[in-house]
Amino acid sequence: MKIAVIGGGLAGLTAAAYLSEHPDVEGVVFERSPQLGGRAFTYQKSGFTLNYGAHAVYGIDRNTISQLKQELGLSFESRQVEKRKVYYAKHNQLTLAPLDFMNIVKTGVLTAMEKVRFVGDVAAIIANIHQLKNYPTLGEYLDRSHAAGDVKELWEHLVCSNFFITPEEARKVSGTVIADYYHNLFLSSKPVNYILGSWAVITDQLQQKIEASGRWTISVKEPVESFRQEGSSLILNTKTRENLEFDAVIFAIPVQQVSKLMEDTPWEASLAPYADNTSTEVMVYDVGFSKVVARPFHYISDMDNKMFISDVSATDHTVVPENGQLLQGIAYLNDHFETDEERKKYMDHKTAKMEELFDQYYPGWRESVEVKRVSKKAMVSSVKNIASNKLLPNTLPEVPFYFCGDGCVGKGELAERAFSSARGVAQALIANLNKPEALSS
């Protein structure tokens, strides 16, 4: 079997790495960019390791990345963010984030009775009996809930933090999605971890595994531009080559790009329901210092302005030069504006608020900056997992392709969905090795 993987991000590399282990499979990974990794691309600047956007791993002990580590023989270490140094700021008051029972007892976000209510919510979700899963959206659940306003706000804020969206969008997330996600996270003993060395540690090993098979090649700067089906074969044309024949094709690129590629093909109508999916975008404000400016905590979430700052280097020492410090600020963004001028004013306001947050907790930071990067529209996930969007299934009826990535059906959110959907697609293809008719059905 000869397989084409379109996209060299986390999903594409994961699918190809699994498939490269099978002796009867060969293939090509096509990546349009000069480098691999997609939004997990990592680069070095002045001794600092910078990632494009957020790169924490949630519930790593229950995350698909742990299966990848074991099944693909990957080698990496991770370190947990210190839960006692994770804070929320609300109305200029600092308090511990209610991440576990001890923090819930100590937090000032909730009153004593509200803490009892919230602990009950957590217990019900762990037991998989919480009513939230029966509601179309979080908003509808909260509107019918008799919980106090602070408990409702906390639920909105938790979903903001883990899905990287505004409170208004958090209310649009399916109750089932939230219940499943937090069932998994509340059972985890390691809720927030960083991979030491950043995503490059993972992507480099996936690349090495793919190329070491001798049956796979990776082609960067070669976008796939068109394709067609001839009998049981799929024919691809790229920017530099034509009439490349494959038995199966995996799309591991954002679903919006897939829909665009499908225009004027027999499969355009099948992909049309996914063409207008909206993505999750945030503002990312990275600053690196040659010395530790201040370390009041490892994470501070501003509940009033819907943004947070992570002291990445407090958890992962490998991303900074000796004695250095790397802070990453992230702001959740609205994406509905009447005019470009309105959008610009909004982004300028968000940038100013982020810098005020740095001023408040890291005084003197402006004079100590060694590296700085501001991305005002960094894509976190290609499909925002809200009720009005539809995750793309891994296969579609009458469509001879496979689909994986963070905008596809899979376990978890963000990077985990990329990993889990890619793993599922690869396993399905391997299972079909002796059933060639399945590939053209």
C-alpha positions in Angstrom: 0.0 0.0 0.0 1.3 3.5 -0.9 -0.1 6.3 1.1 0.1 10.1 0.8 -0.2 12.2 3.9 -1.0 15.9 3.2 0.3 18.0 6.0 3.4 17.7 8.2 2.0 19.0 11.4 1.4 17.0 14.6 -1.4 14.9 13.0 0.3 14.2 9.7 3.6 13.2 11.3 1.8 11.0 13.9 -0.2 9.2 11.2 2.9 8.6 9.1 5.0 7.5 12.1 2.4 4.8 12.9 2.1 3.7 9.2 5.9 3.6 8.8 6.1 0.7 11.2 4.2 -1.5 8.9 6.5 -3.4 6.4 3.9 -3.4 3.6 3.3 0.4 3.7 5.2 3.1 2.0 4.4 6.7 1.5 5.1 10.4 1.3 4.4 13.3 3.6 3.7 16.5 1.7 4.2 19.8 3.6 3.7 23.2 1.9 5.9 25.1 4.5 9.7 25.0 4.6 9.6 23.3 8.0 7.6 20.5 9.7 5.4 20.8 12.8 2.7 23.1 11.6 1.5 25.2 14.5 3.7 23.0 16.8 6.7 24.6 15.0 9.4 25.6 17.5 12.4 27.9 16.8 15.4 29.3 18.7 16.1 33.0 19.2 18.9 34.4 21.3 19.0 31.2 23.4 15.2 31.1 23.9 12.9 28.4 22.5 9.7 29.9 21.2 6.5 28.1 20.3 3.8 29.4 18.1 1.1 29.7 20.7 0.1 27.6 23.7 1.8 24.2 24.2 0.7 22.9 27.5 -0.5 19.2 27.7 -3.6 18.7 29.8 -4.0 15.5 31.8 -0.8 14.0 30.3 -1.2 10.7 32.3 -4.6 10.2 30.5 -3.6 11.9 27.3 -3.2 10.2 23.9 0.4 11.5 23.9 1.2 8.9 26.5 0.0 6.1 24.2 2.2 7.6 21.4 5.2 7.6 23.7 4.7 3.9 24.4 3.6 2.6 21.1 6.0 4.6 18.9 8.9 4.3 21.3 9.3 8.1 21.8 11.6 9.5 24.5 10.6 12.7 26.2 10.2 14.1 29.7 7.5 16.4 31.1 7.1 18.5 34.2 3.9 19.5 35.9 3.0 23.1 36.6 3.1 23.6 40.3 -0.6 23.7 41.3 0.1 25.8 44.5 1.6 28.5 42.2 -1.4 28.8 39.9 -3.5 31.9 40.6 -6.6 33.7 39.5 -6.9 37.5 39.6 -10.4 38.9 40.1 -11.2 42.6 40.9 -7.5 43.0 41.7 -7.6 40.2 44.3 -5.2 37.3 43.9 -6.3 33.8 44.9 -5.4 30.2 44.3 -7.0 28.6 41.2 -9.4 25.8 42.3 -7.4 23.0 40.5 -7.8 20.3 43.2 -9.4 19.8 46.6 -6.7 21.7 48.5 -6.8 24.7 46.2 -10.6 24.7 46.3 -10.5 24.9 50.1 -8.1 27.8 50.0 -9.4 29.8 47.0 -11.2 33.1 47.4 -13.1 32.8 44.1 -15.9 31.0 45.9 -17.6 31.3 49.3 -17.8 28.3 51.6 -21.2 27.2 50.4 -20.2 27.7 46.7 -17.1 25.5 47.3 -19.4 22.7 48.5 -21.5 23.2 45.3 -18.4 23.1 43.1 -16.9 20.1 44.8 -20.3 18.4 44.2 -20.1 19.3 40.5 -16.6 17.9 40.3 -17.6 14.6 42.0 -20.7 14.3 39.7 -18.5 14.8 36.6 -16.0 12.2 37.8 -18.8 9.8 38.4 -20.2 10.6 34.9 -23.6 11.5 36.4 -23.5 15.3 36.0 -26.6 16.8 34.3 -24.3 19.0 32.2 -23.9 16.3 29.6 -27.6 16.3 28.9 -27.6 20.0 27.7 -26.9 21.2 24.2 -24.6 23.9 25.5 -22.9 25.1 28.7 -25.0 28.3 28.4 -28.3 26.4 28.5 -27.1 24.4 31.5 -26.0 27.6 33.4 -29.3 29.4 32.5 -31.3 26.6 34.2 -28.9 26.0 37.0 -29.6 27.3 40.5 -25.9 27.7 41.3 -24.6 31.0 42.5 -23.2 33.5 40.0 -19.6 32.9 41.1 -20.0 29.2 40.4 -21.4 29.9 37.0 -18.6 32.3 36.3 -16.0 29.8 37.4 -17.4 27.2 34.9 -17.2 29.7 32.1 -13.7 30.6 33.1 -12.5 26.9 33.3 -13.8 26.4 29.7 -12.1 29.6 28.6 -8.8 28.3 30.1 -8.9 24.9 28.5 -10.5 25.7 25.2 -8.8 29.1 24.7 -12.1 30.9 24.0 -14.0 33.9 25.4 -16.8 33.4 28.0 -19.4 34.1 25.3 -18.0 31.3 23.2 -17.6 29.0 26.2 -21.3 29.1 26.7 -21.7 27.7 23.2 -19.7 24.5 23.9 -21.7 21.3 24.0 -22.5 20.0 27.5 -21.4 16.5 26.4 -18.0 17.8 25.2 -17.4 19.7 28.5 -18.5 16.8 30.7 -16.3 14.3 28.8 -13.4 16.6 28.8 -13.5 17.4 32.5 -14.3 13.8 33.5 -10.9 13.0 32.0 -9.1 16.0 33.4 -10.5 15.7 37.0 -9.3 12.1 37.1 -5.8 13.1 36.0 -3.1 13.3 38.6 -1.1 15.6 36.3 -3.6 18.3 35.0 -1.1 20.7 33.3 2.3 19.6 32.0 5.0 20.9 29.7 7.1 18.7 27.4 10.6 19.6 28.3 12.2 21.0 25.2 8.9 21.9 23.7 7.1 20.4 20.7 10.3 20.0 18.7 11.3 17.0 20.9 8.2 15.2 19.7 8.2 16.4 16.0 11.9 15.6 15.6 11.5 12.0 16.8 8.4 11.5 14.6 10.3 12.7 11.6 13.3 10.5 12.4 11.0 7.5 12.8 9.3 8.1 9.5 12.6 8.6 7.6 14.4 5.7 9.3 11.8 3.2 7.9 13.4 3.6 4.4 9.9 3.3 2.8 8.8 6.9 3.5 9.9 10.3 2.4 9.1 13.7 3.6 8.8 16.5 1.1 8.6 20.1 2.4 7.8 23.2 0.2 5.6 20.9 -1.9 1.9 21.7 -1.5 -0.7 19.3 -3.1 -2.7 21.4 -5.6 -5.2 18.9 -7.1 -6.2 15.3 -7.2 -8.5 12.8 -8.9 -9.6 9.2 -8.6 -8.9 6.7 -11.3 -10.3 3.2 -10.5 -9.0 2.3 -7.1 -6.0 4.7 -7.3 -5.8 8.3 -6.2 -3.7 10.6 -8.4 -2.1 13.8 -6.9 -0.6 16.8 -8.5 1.7 19.0 -6.5 3.4 22.3 -7.1 6.4 20.4 -8.6 5.2 17.0 -9.7 2.2 15.5 -11.5 0.3 12.2 -11.6 1.6 10.7 -8.4 -0.3 7.5 -7.7 -1.4 6.4 -4.3 -3.7 3.7 -2.8 -4.9 6.0 0.1 -4.7 9.7 1.0 -4.8 11.2 4.4 -5.6 14.9 4.8 -3.9 16.3 7.9 -4.5 20.0 7.3 -7.2 22.4 8.6 -10.6 21.4 7.5 -11.2 24.8 5.9 -8.2 24.1 3.6 -9.6 20.6 2.8 -12.9 22.1 1.8 -11.1 24.6 -0.5 -9.1 21.8 -2.1 -12.3 19.9 -2.7 -13.9 22.6 -4.8 -14.7 21.5 -8.3 -14.3 17.9 -7.4 -16.9 15.1 -7.0 -16.5 15.4 -3.3 -17.2 19.2 -2.9 -20.7 18.7 -1.6 -19.6 16.2 1.1 -17.1 18.7 2.5 -19.4 21.8 2.2 -20.9 21.4 5.7 -17.4 22.0 7.2 -16.2 24.9 5.0 -17.5 27.6 7.3 -16.1 26.2 10.5 -14.5 29.0 12.6 -11.1 28.5 14.2 -9.9 29.3 17.7 -7.5 32.3 17.6 -5.7 34.0 20.4 -3.2 36.8 20.9 0.2 35.5 22.0 2.7 37.9 23.7 6.1 36.2 24.4 8.9 38.0 26.2 12.2 36.5 27.2 14.6 38.0 29.8 18.3 37.3 30.4 17.5 37.2 34.1 14.5 36.4 36.3 12.6 39.7 36.5 10.1 38.4 39.1 8.5 35.0 39.9 5.4 35.7 42.0 3.7 32.6 40.6 3.9 30.2 37.6 0.6 31.1 36.1 -1.8 34.0 36.6 -5.2 34.2 35.0 -6.9 37.6 34.8 -10.6 36.7 35.1 -11.7 40.3 34.4 -9.9 40.8 31.2 -9.9 37.1 30.0 -6.1 36.6 29.5 -3.3 34.9 31.3 0.5 34.8 31.7 2.5 31.6 32.0 6.0 31.6 33.4 7.0 28.9 31.0 10.6 28.7 32.2 9.4 28.1 35.8 8.3 24.7 34.7 10.6 24.1 31.7 14.1 25.3 32.2 15.2 24.1 28.8 13.5 26.9 26.9 15.8 29.7 28.3 19.5 30.4 28.5 21.1 30.0 32.0 19.3 32.1 34.6 16.8 33.4 31.9 13.1 33.7 32.0 10.4 33.2 29.4 6.8 34.5 29.9 4.0 33.8 27.6 0.8 35.9 27.7 -2.3 34.7 25.9 -5.6 36.6 25.5 -8.8 35.0 24.4 -10.3 36.9 21.4 -13.7 37.7 20.1 -14.0 37.2 16.3 -17.1 39.1 15.4 -16.5 42.7 14.2 -18.4 45.0 11.9 -15.4 46.7 10.4 -11.6 46.3 10.2 -11.3 49.5 12.2 -13.4 48.0 15.0 -11.2 44.9 15.0 -8.0 47.1 15.1 -9.3 49.1 18.1 -10.2 45.8 19.9 -6.7 44.3 19.3 -5.0 47.5 20.4 -7.0 47.4 23.6 -6.2 43.8 24.2 -2.5 44.5 23.7 -2.6 47.4 26.1 -4.4 45.2 28.8 -1.8 42.5 28.4 1.1 44.9 28.9 -0.7 46.3 32.0 -0.9 42.8 33.3 2.9 42.4 32.8 3.4 45.8 34.5 1.4 44.8 37.5 3.1 41.5 38.3 6.5 41.9 36.5 7.5 45.5 37.2 10.6 46.6 35.2 10.0 43.9 32.5 10.2 46.4 29.7 13.8 47.3 30.5 14.9 43.6 30.6 13.4 42.2 27.3 15.9 40.2 25.3 13.4 38.6 22.9 9.8 39.6 22.1 7.2 38.3 19.8 3.6 39.3 19.5 1.2 37.3 17.4 -2.2 39.0 17.2 -4.0 36.1 15.5 -2.4 32.9 16.4 -4.5 29.8 15.6 -4.8 27.5 18.5 -7.3 25.1 16.9 -8.5 24.9 13.3 -12.0 24.3 14.5 -13.5 26.0 17.6 -15.4 23.2 19.3 -18.7 25.0 19.8 -22.2 23.7 18.9 -22.4 25.8 15.7 -19.2 24.1 14.3 -18.9 20.5 13.1 -15.8 18.4 13.6 -14.9 16.6 10.5 -15.2 12.8 10.8 -12.2 10.6 10.0 -14.1 9.2 6.9 -17.1 10.4 5.0 -19.5 8.2 2.9 -18.6 8.1 -0.8 -15.4 10.1 -0.2 -12.1 8.0 -0.7 -10.0 9.9 1.8 -9.1 9.9 5.5 -9.1 13.0 7.7 -7.2 13.8 10.9 -6.1 16.8 12.9 -7.4 19.1 15.6 -10.5 20.0 13.6 -11.5 16.3 13.2 -13.3 13.8 15.4 -11.0 12.5 18.1 -10.4 12.3 21.8 -9.7 15.5 23.8 -9.0 19.0 22.7 -6.2 20.9 20.9 -3.1 18.8 20.3 -4.7 15.7 21.8 -7.4 15.6 19.2 -4.6 15.9 16.5 -2.8 12.9 18.0 -5.9 10.8 18.7 -7.5 11.3 15.3 -4.2 10.6 13.5 -3.6 7.4 15.5 -7.2 6.2 14.8 -6.8 6.8 11.0 -3.5 5.0 10.9 -4.9 2.1 12.8 -7.9 1.9 10.5 -5.6 1.9 7.4 -3.4 -0.9 8.8 -6.6 -2.9 9.7 -7.7 -2.5 6.0 -4.4 -3.8 4.5 -6.0 -7.1 3.6 -9.2 -5.4 2.5 -8.3 -3.2 -0.5 -11.9 -2.7 -1.4 -12.4 -0.7 1.7 -10.1 2.0 0.4 -12.2 2.8 -2.6 -15.6 2.4 -1.0 
